[in-house]
Amino acid sequence: MPMMKIRGGDLDLVEYEFEPFTAGTSLRPLALEREVRVEPQEGAFTARAPARIHSTVLDMNRFAPDRPGGGGFGYAVQVYCTATVRCTEGKTEIEYDRAPIVIQVVEAFKATVGYEGGFLIQAQDHQHKHVGLGSTGTVLTAVCHAMNAAVGSPLTAEEIRVLVGRNFVEETADDRVAFGFETGVGPAVSTYGGFVVMGDDLTLVYHHPFAAGKHVYVIIPESGISSAGKSEFDLLMNRARDLDYRDRPLKAYMVMMDLIPALDQDNLVRAGEVMWEIEFRGSKRAEIEHHGFAIYAYMSRLREAGLEYVGMSSVGPSIAVVTGKSRDEVEAIAGELGLTVTLATMVDNEGITVWREEE
């Protein structure tokens, strides 16, 4: 795995060596201040978790693989990952094509609650790849909630949210895993639905229902730029950290003084205005510039056409639109720009749901 060198300023050079490990061997369990009781249940339990749109990180200088954080905000959408779990007396068996990431959260969960048995786990992600919906965190959240129900629900939803955030991993080419960059936005919206604002160290600052009855459209402009390779990642992160040193006070101010009040008042237009301002600030600006200024032109035209909330999801190039307009209206607007709607859905304001399967 490569060494990433990230410079945030003249006297700030941070080096991260991404060291892969066998899934389930480098755990970050919760240190609970209370005694938990594990009571394996009969039957199978299924959890369904909504995916997320990650609008922005607040400070890339606190965004690192060795510690979850950085803050940020985003919202849940009606695109789902599911997991069905049954307790067993033998070893854990996983039916999912990305088993290593699941093994990591399984072992962290068992270490937290003291469960010594096994699980039969069947997981299914939402199948929408590379559109900015964060399938990894969503699947892990669903798996953890289903395991929790299967052993008598010893953990709260809040504890599960933090456990998933601390054990967020991505798989490597040799079937091992490495800790990834995680703000906690994904597990939070998957757990509670709606819109969340996160502070550092997975702190949930604010949660509120969002855009009830409105539509969410994902539009993906063509971009020949990758954010996955080492050189691209180095360039993006260095630029992002440098810009966040300058703009993080302004971003935090806009979230506290403008975005949260707009969400509290269910004012989608005002929230969209704040999002548009943040597109030009700090690390979000770096992410958009990474794909080229054409992304700004597309988003500006979408806003001029009356779409209320427009923002690039995560590192892009997907553009997520929240609006009261119909799909036909949005497809007509996008078509004039040479764009197409890749996904049409709505905001999920319910969050995780868990149930026992009928035998």
N, C-alpha and C positions, 0 to 999 in steps of 0.2 A: 504494500500500500504506500502511496506517496507521502512525502512531507510537504505540508502546505505552509507557505510563509505569507503571513498577512500583516501588512503595515498600516497602522491607523494614523500615524503621525511621525514626525522626525525622530522622536525618542521612543517609538512604540513599534516594536517588531515582535509579533507573536508567531510561534511555530507550533503546528499541530502535526503530530505523526499519527496517522490513522492506522492503528494496530488491530488487525482482525483477530478474532478469537472464536473458539468453538462455541456455538450457541448454548447458553445455559451454564457457562463456566465463569463469567464475569458479571455478577448480579448486583443490582441496586435495589434490594428489598426495602420496604418501609420499616422504620423503627417505631412501632406503635407504643403509645403510652398507656394502653389498656390491654387487658387480656381478651383474646378472641377465642371463640369456640367453633370448632369445625364439626359439622354433623352431615356427613354424606347423605344425599337424598336419593330416593328411588326415581328412576326414569331419566329422561333427557330434558335439557333446558336450552332454549334458543334465545339469543339476543340479536336485536336488529339495531344497527347504529347508522345515523345519517352521515354522509360525507361532508367535507368542508370546502369553502372557498377561503383561502388565506389572503387577506387584502394587503397586509404589510407587516414587516418587522419594525419595531419602534427604534431599537438601537442595536445595530450589528456588532458593536463593540462588546456586547454581552451575549453574543450568539455564537456558541462554540460546541464542539462535540464532547468536550470533557465536562460540560455542565449545561443542563437545559436552561434556557432563558432568552433574554433579548426583548421580551415583550412583543406585543402585536395585537392585531384584531382581525376578525373574520366572522363568518356566519355558516350555519348548517343548511344543507339543501336536501331535497327529497330524492336522493340517490343513496342506496343502502348497501352495506356489507352485513352479512349474517354469520353467526357461529352457533353450532349446536354441540352441546357438551354433555357427556354422561360419565359418572364416576366408575372406575374399575379398580380391581385389586392388583392388577399387573402394571406394566409400564405404560407410559403415555403413548398413544397412537394418534397421528395427525393426518387427516385427509385434506391436504391443501398444497398447491404447487409451490408455495413459499414457506415450507415448513420451518426453516431455521429462525425466521423472525418470530414465529409463534412459540417455538421452544424457549426462546429467551424470556418472553413474558410469562409463560407457564411456570418456569422454574423460579422466577422472581416472585410470582404469586404464591407458590408453594412455600418458599422460604419465609414469606411474610406471615402467612396464616398457620404454618406448621403442619400442613397436610402432607402425608407420607404415601398416599395411594397414587393411582394413575388416572388418566382421563382418556376418553375417546372423543376426539375433537374433529368436527367437520366444519370447515370454514369456506365462505364464498364471498369474493369481493365484488365490487359493482361493475367490473368489466369495462369501465371507461378509462382507458389508459392515456396518460400524458395529456390530460386536459385540466390539470391543476386541482384535482379533487382529493388528493392525499389518501390513497387507498391503504397505505401501510398503517398509519395511526388509527384509521377507522376500523380495520380488521382487528388490530390488537385490542382496541376498546371493546369490540363485540365479544371477542374470545374471553377477555378478563371478566366481563359481566356474566357470561354464561357459566364460566367456572365458579364464580362466586355464588351464583344461585344453586349450582349443583352440590356445593358443600355447606349449604345452609345460610348463605349471605352473611359471612363474618365481617366483610368490609363494607363501608359506606360508598356511595357513588363518588364522593369527593376523594376518598382514599384511592379508589381505583383510578380516577383521573390522574392523580399524581404518580401512582405506580407505573402507569403506561408511559407518562411523560419521561420518567427517569430511565426507563428501559427501552426507549425508542431506538431501534437498530435498523440497519439496512444490510442485506446480504451481499457477499462478495462473490467473485467468479468461482472461488473454490469451495462454495457451500459453507463458508464461515460467515460471521457477522461483524459489524463494527458500529460503534455508537454514532448516530447521525446528529444533524443539527435540528433542534426541536424547541419551539417557543411554547408549546402547550396549547396553541389555538385549536388544533385538530381534536385532541381528546376532550377539550372543554365543550366545543360545540356538539360533538358526537354525544356527549353525556347529557347536556342540558338543552340542546337545540338553540334556535335564535341567534343572536349576535353577542359576541363576547369581546371584552378588552382584557388583555393579559399584561401583567407586570413581569418583573424579572423572577427567576427561580420558580416558574410555574404558578405564580400568584394570580388568582382570578380576581380582577379588579372590578369588573362590571359585567352583568348579564341582563339581557332584555329581549323580549319578543321582537321580531324584525319583519317588516314588509309583509304582514299577513295578507293573503289573497293576491299578492303580486307575483310576477313571473321572473324566473332567472334564466338567462340565455348565455351560453358559452360560445364565443366566437373566436376562432383561431386563425389569425393572419399568418401568411407564409413567413418563415424566418429561417435563414440558413445558418443561424448562430446557435451553437450548443452552449449549455450551461453545465454540462456534465463532465467534460474533460478537465484535466489538471490545469492546463494553461488558461482555459476559459474561467475556471473556478477561481484561480489566483487573481486574475484581472478583475473579476466581478467583486470578490470579497474585499480586495484592497481599496477599490473605488468606493464601495458601499460603506466601509468603515470610516474612510476619510470624510465622506459627505455627512455621515451621521454624527461625527464629532461636531460639525458645524450646526446641523439642523435638529438634533434631538431635543433641545429645549423647546423649539418652535413646534415640533411634532407633538410632544407631550402636552403643550399648552392647547393646541388645537383639539386634541382628543378630550382633554378635561373640560375646556370652556365652550367648545362648539359641537363636537361629535356626540358626546354623551347626552347633553341636553336635547339635541335633535332626535336621538333615538328614544329618549324618555317621552318626547312629544309625538312620537311616531311620524316624524317629519322626514320622509324619504328624500324629498328634494334638497333640504338643508344638509342631510347626511351625505348626499351625493356631492354637494358643493365642497364639503370638507374633504371627502375622498379625492376629489379632483385636485385640490390644493396639495394634498400629500403626495400625489403622483409626481410632483415636481420637487420633492424635498428628500434629502438624505438618501438612504439605501434604496428607496423605491425608485428614485430618479436613476440610480446606478443600474438597477435591474432593467428598466425600460431602455435606457441608452445602450445597454448591452445588445439589445435586439435592433437598434436603429431608431431614428426619430420618426420613422413612418408609423410606429405604434402610437405616438402622440397624435399624429394627424388623424389616424383612424378613430381614436377615442374622442378627439375633439369634434369630429363630424358626427359621431354617434350622439354626443351630448347636444350638439346644435339641432339634431333632429328630434329632441325632446325626450330622450331616454334619461331617466332620473339619476340613476346610480351606475357609474361606469368605472371599472378599475381593472388593471392587469392582475391576475391571480398569481401569487407566489412569484417565481422567477420567470414566468411567462413562457411563451408569448400569448397564452390564452387571455382573452378579455372577458370578464364576467359583467353582465348587465342585469340590473334589477329594475323592473319597470311594470307599470300597469298596462302597457300596450300588449296586444295579442301577438302570437307568433307570426301571423301573416304580415302584420304591420312591421315587425322587427326584421323579418326576412326581406321585405321590400326595401327597408332602409339599408340593411347590410348589403343587399344585392347591388345597390347603386354605387357601393364602394368596392365592389368586386369581392365581397366577403360572404360567407355562408354561416348559418347557425348550426353548430356541431351538436349541441345538447340543449334541450328545453326542459325546465323543471320549475320547482317553486322552493321557497324557503321552508325548512322544517323547523317548527317551533316547539316540537314535543321532545326531541332528544331520544335517548336510548329507551328501548322497550324490551322486556324480558318476560318469557312465559314458559310454562311446562308443556311439553309436547304430549298429545294424547297417545296413549299406548294402543 
